[in-house]
């Protein structure tokens, strides 16, 4: 039971974070933080915009459908962003040539998407989000995204585009919405930089059974 709760407690800051020593640990970190940031940002914004009416919205089947669709689009973009940022941290260690670093990041993003089957959006559309992330990996300027928010524009765009709020209202909220997700990413970037052990992770990845 504790092992199941451990990632949540760590995400909420209620338990000291373990170093990221293996490929699977890095994948789990990306998956859990992308889910947490995307869902927290989306639901907080929707509730704030709806005000006292938000319980009624959550009884509306059409709204719930739109919310689930938005959730997966934002999550997919968040996975892509954080995978790129993780790749940039690996690149800083200068232990992989560019082509192998691209292979490493591509394997991660493909594995995360494959491990999260869903029925809320067309599976082909979901995989298109993955393909867009892979294209970003292929053309990544790793040095340009190793610090700050440069790698995280995709998830910011996804929240603004897919949140089930009227477009005219979102236009008024754009700065607030974008700042909201950017602020949530700050702690995630800090944790990843502190916890990641590139040499251990790449050694584990290279010695994984095929």
C-alpha positions in Angstrom: 0.0 0.0 0.0 2.8 2.4 0.9 4.6 1.8 -2.3 1.4 2.8 -4.2 1.1 6.0 -2.2 4.8 6.9 -2.3 4.8 8.7 -5.6 1.8 10.8 -4.6 3.4 11.7 -1.2 6.6 12.7 -3.0 4.7 14.8 -5.6 2.9 16.6 -2.8 6.2 17.2 -0.9 5.2 15.0 2.0 8.1 12.6 1.6 11.7 13.1 0.7 12.3 12.4 -3.0 14.6 9.5 -4.0 17.3 10.1 -6.5 16.6 9.0 -10.1 19.0 6.2 -10.7 17.3 4.1 -13.3 15.5 4.4 -16.6 12.2 3.3 -15.1 12.5 5.8 -12.3 13.0 8.6 -14.7 10.0 7.4 -16.8 7.9 7.2 -13.7 9.0 10.7 -12.7 8.1 12.2 -16.1 4.7 10.4 -16.2 3.6 11.3 -12.6 4.7 14.9 -12.8 3.2 15.5 -16.2 -0.1 14.0 -14.9 0.0 16.1 -11.7 0.9 19.4 -13.4 -1.6 19.0 -16.3 -4.5 17.9 -14.2 -4.0 20.4 -11.4 -3.6 23.3 -13.8 -6.7 22.3 -15.8 -9.1 21.6 -12.9 -7.9 24.6 -10.9 -8.6 26.9 -13.9 -12.0 25.4 -14.7 -13.1 25.6 -11.1 -11.9 29.2 -10.7 -13.6 30.3 -13.9 -16.9 28.5 -13.1 -17.0 29.9 -9.5 -19.9 28.7 -7.5 -21.4 27.0 -10.5 -18.7 24.5 -10.9 -20.6 21.6 -9.2 -23.3 22.0 -11.8 -20.7 21.8 -14.6 -19.4 18.5 -13.3 -22.9 17.1 -13.6 -23.1 18.0 -17.3 -22.1 15.0 -19.5 -21.1 17.2 -22.4 -18.8 19.3 -20.2 -17.2 16.2 -18.7 -16.5 14.8 -22.1 -14.8 18.1 -23.1 -12.9 18.0 -19.8 -11.6 14.5 -20.4 -10.6 15.4 -24.0 -8.7 18.4 -22.7 -7.0 16.4 -19.9 -5.4 14.0 -22.4 -4.2 16.7 -24.8 -2.6 18.7 -22.0 -1.1 15.6 -20.4 0.4 14.5 -23.7 1.9 18.0 -24.2 3.3 17.9 -20.6 4.9 14.5 -21.2 6.6 15.9 -24.3 7.8 19.0 -22.5 9.2 17.1 -19.5 10.8 14.4 -21.7 12.7 17.1 -23.6 13.8 18.8 -20.4 15.0 15.5 -19.0 16.9 14.9 -22.2 18.6 18.3 -21.8 19.8 17.3 -18.4 21.2 14.0 -19.8 22.9 16.1 -22.5 24.7 18.2 -19.9 26.5 15.1 -18.7 28.0 14.6 -22.2 27.7 10.8 -22.0 25.7 10.2 -25.1 26.2 11.3 -28.7 23.2 13.2 -30.2 21.8 10.3 -32.1 21.7 8.1 -29.0 20.3 10.8 -26.9 17.4 11.2 -29.4 16.9 7.4 -29.3 16.8 7.5 -25.5 14.2 10.3 -25.3 12.1 8.7 -28.1 12.0 5.4 -26.3 10.9 7.2 -23.1 8.1 9.1 -24.8 6.8 6.2 -26.8 6.8 4.0 -23.6 4.9 6.6 -21.6 2.2 7.0 -24.3 1.9 3.3 -24.8 1.5 2.7 -21.1 -1.5 5.1 -20.9 -4.2 3.7 -23.1 -7.3 5.9 -23.1 -10.7 6.1 -24.9 -11.5 9.8 -24.5 -9.9 10.9 -27.7 -9.2 9.1 -31.0 -6.1 6.8 -30.4 -4.7 8.0 -33.6 -5.0 11.6 -32.4 -3.4 10.7 -29.1 -0.4 9.2 -31.0 -0.2 12.3 -33.1 0.6 14.1 -29.9 3.4 11.6 -29.3 4.7 12.0 -32.8 4.9 15.8 -32.3 6.9 15.2 -29.2 9.2 12.9 -31.2 9.7 15.5 -33.8 10.7 18.0 -31.1 13.2 15.5 -29.8 14.7 15.0 -33.3 15.3 18.7 -33.8 16.0 19.7 -30.1 18.5 22.3 -29.3 19.5 20.7 -26.0 21.6 23.6 -24.7 18.7 26.1 -25.3 16.2 24.1 -23.2 18.4 22.9 -20.3 17.4 25.8 -18.0 14.3 27.7 -17.4 10.9 27.4 -19.1 12.1 27.1 -22.8 11.0 23.4 -23.1 7.6 23.9 -21.6 5.7 26.0 -24.2 3.7 23.1 -25.6 1.9 22.3 -22.3 1.2 26.0 -21.9 -0.3 26.2 -25.4 -2.4 23.0 -24.7 -4.0 24.4 -21.6 -4.9 27.6 -23.3 -6.3 25.7 -26.4 -8.1 22.8 -24.8 -9.5 24.0 -21.5 -13.3 23.8 -21.9 -13.9 27.5 -21.4 -15.4 29.9 -23.9 -12.8 31.4 -26.1 -13.7 35.0 -25.3 -13.1 34.3 -21.6 -9.9 32.5 -22.2 -8.5 35.5 -24.1 -9.0 37.5 -21.0 -7.3 34.8 -18.9 -4.4 34.0 -21.2 -1.6 35.5 -19.0 -3.0 34.0 -15.8 -3.5 30.5 -17.4 0.0 30.5 -18.8 1.6 31.7 -15.6 -0.3 29.1 -13.7 1.2 26.1 -15.5 4.7 27.8 -15.7 4.7 28.2 -11.9 3.8 24.6 -11.4 6.7 23.5 -13.6 9.3 25.4 -11.6 9.3 22.9 -8.7 9.4 20.0 -11.1 12.4 21.4 -13.0 14.2 22.0 -9.7 13.5 18.5 -8.5 14.5 16.8 -11.7 17.8 18.7 -11.8 18.5 17.8 -8.2 17.5 14.1 -8.4 18.7 13.0 -11.9 21.8 10.8 -12.1 22.5 10.7 -15.8 25.4 8.2 -15.7 23.4 5.7 -13.6 20.3 6.1 -15.8 22.1 5.7 -19.1 24.1 2.7 -17.8 20.8 1.1 -16.8 19.2 1.9 -20.2 22.1 0.5 -22.1 22.1 -2.7 -20.2 18.4 -3.3 -20.3 17.3 -6.7 -21.8 16.2 -6.3 -25.4 
